[in-house]
Amino acid sequence: MTTFRAHGFVRTSTDRQAFDRQVDALLAAGVDREHIVIEAGVSGQATKRQGLDELMLPVRPGDAVLVAELSRLGRSTRQVLELVSRLTEAGCTVRSLQPSLVFDGSPVSTLLLTLLAAVAELEVETLRARTRDGLAASRARGRVGGRPARLTEAQRRTVAQLRAEGKPARELAEVFGVSLRTIYRSAAGS
């Protein structure tokens, strides 16, 4: 007798984001920890996603793939539809925990999936536009965002001069207490 398994998929866009909430939700829904694939630090827009490839390997007809939220499958409506289509064509169901829905490839579930994925994509694009507009408004008022520079302008000029004289980048990084990348950027004038 064949037993069907529940597979979980977790994705965070950056390495700094915690995925515990997603994992906890999948565990509570009955997914075994060893059947949860975690894709950390990968944008939903990426075309090559190792975590998705890893998820597809053990999936068999009759299995279910669970995600905490639909947005974890991808950022665009097209991506989400293509992935869910691949899974349902392989005989799997896809279950979203938030909102609580099952996608099985039927016309009604495809309609719901399309609408929900489009709304999620709209939310992302609206947030992106608001952020861009807010940053532009701040720049227009003379405020510059981002982290403070690790080196002053004078220190950057000194680094550029010392590098031009042949001083090793590693030594300069230690002296100034910054990364090699900061030294290379300073030496390049950026």
Salt bridges, closest charged atoms under 4 A:
ASP32 OD2 - HIS35 ND1 3.90
GLU39 OE1 - ARG49 NE 2.95
ASP53 OD2 - LYS48 NZ 2.84
ASP63 OD2 - HIS7 NE2 2.85
ASP63 OD1 - ARG60 NH2 3.96
GLU69 OE2 - ARG21 NH2 3.08
GLU82 OE2 - ARG78 NE 3.49
GLU125 OE2 - ARG128 NH1 2.79
GLU153 OE1 - ARG156 NH2 2.70
GLU153 OE2 - ARG157 NH1 3.95
GLU171 OE2 - LYS167 NZ 3.18
